[in-house]
Amino acid sequence: MTRHCFKCGKDWTLSNAPGRRDTCEKCDTDLRCCRNCVHYDIVVAHQCRERRAEPVDEKDRANYCEYFDFVRRNFKKIDPSQGEISREEAAKDTLRKLLGD
C-alpha cells in the first residue's frame, strides 16, 4: 500500500504529508485534498468521517483541513489493452459479479 495521487496513481515518495500547494508531478492535481485523506468516505455526512472537520465543498481541491492524513492504499491501474472503462461501469460490473448476473 502506498501514498499516491487519487487521480493518476503517481506515488508520493516523501516521508512527510504534502503541503497545501503541493501538486502531483504527473497530472498537476492537488495532493492535500479530501480525496487523498484517510477520513474521506462517500457514505457519511459531508463525505468525511472526522466529525470535527469543517465541511469542504470541492473534495478534489486543496484545502486547509487540519485533520488531513494522507491515506495509504492500492492504486488500481486500468489495462490499456481492454480500453478505458468508467468508474460507473466498473462498479456495475462488480455488482453484476456479486449478484451473479
C-alpha positions in Angstrom: 0.0 0.0 0.0 1.3 3.4 -1.0 0.5 7.0 -0.7 -0.3 8.3 -4.1 -2.4 10.7 -6.2 -6.0 9.7 -6.3 -6.3 10.7 -9.9 -3.3 9.1 -11.7 -1.6 7.0 -9.1 1.8 8.7 -9.0 3.5 7.7 -5.8 4.2 10.3 -3.1 7.8 9.4 -2.0 8.5 12.0 0.6 8.1 11.0 4.3 6.0 14.0 5.3 2.5 14.8 4.2 2.0 17.2 1.2 1.5 20.8 1.9 -1.5 22.8 0.7 0.3 23.9 -2.5 1.8 20.6 -3.4 0.5 19.0 -6.6 1.1 15.8 -8.4 4.1 15.8 -10.7 2.3 13.8 -13.3 -1.2 15.2 -13.6 -0.9 18.5 -11.6 -3.8 17.6 -9.2 -3.8 18.9 -5.7 -2.5 16.3 -3.3 -3.6 17.8 0.0 -7.3 17.3 -0.7 -10.2 15.2 0.8 -9.9 12.5 -1.9 -6.4 11.7 -0.6 -7.3 11.7 3.1 -7.8 8.7 5.4 -11.1 10.3 6.6 -12.7 10.6 3.1 -15.7 8.3 2.9 -18.5 8.9 0.4 -21.2 7.2 2.5 -21.0 9.5 5.6 -22.1 13.1 6.1 -20.1 15.6 4.2 -18.1 12.6 2.9 -15.8 12.8 6.0 -15.5 10.5 9.0 -13.8 13.2 11.1 -16.8 14.8 12.8 -14.8 17.9 14.0 -13.7 18.9 10.5 -15.3 21.8 8.7 -17.3 20.7 5.6 -15.4 21.1 2.3 -17.3 21.5 -1.0 -14.6 20.6 -3.5 -13.2 17.2 -2.4 -10.6 17.1 -5.2 -9.1 20.6 -4.5 -6.6 21.7 -1.9 -8.0 22.9 1.4 -6.9 23.9 4.9 -8.3 21.0 6.9 -6.2 20.4 10.0 -7.3 16.7 10.2 -5.7 15.7 6.8 -3.9 12.4 6.9 -2.5 11.1 3.6 -4.1 7.6 3.1 -2.2 4.5 2.2 -3.9 2.3 -0.3 -3.5 0.3 -3.5 -4.0 2.1 -6.8 -5.8 0.0 -9.4 -4.4 0.8 -12.8 -6.6 0.3 -15.9 -5.3 -2.2 -18.5 -4.8 -0.1 -21.8 -5.4 -3.2 -23.9 -9.0 -3.5 -22.6 -9.8 0.1 -23.2 -10.6 2.7 -20.5 -13.8 2.0 -18.6 -15.5 4.5 -16.4 -15.8 4.1 -12.6 -19.5 3.7 -13.0 -19.1 0.8 -15.4 -16.6 -0.8 -13.1 -19.0 -0.5 -10.2 -21.8 -2.0 -12.2 -19.6 -4.9 -13.3 -18.6 -5.6 -9.7 -22.3 -5.6 -8.7 -23.2 -8.0 -11.5 -20.5 -10.4 -10.4 -21.7 -10.1 -6.8 -25.3 -10.8 -7.7 -24.5 -13.5 -10.2 -26.0 -11.7 -13.2 
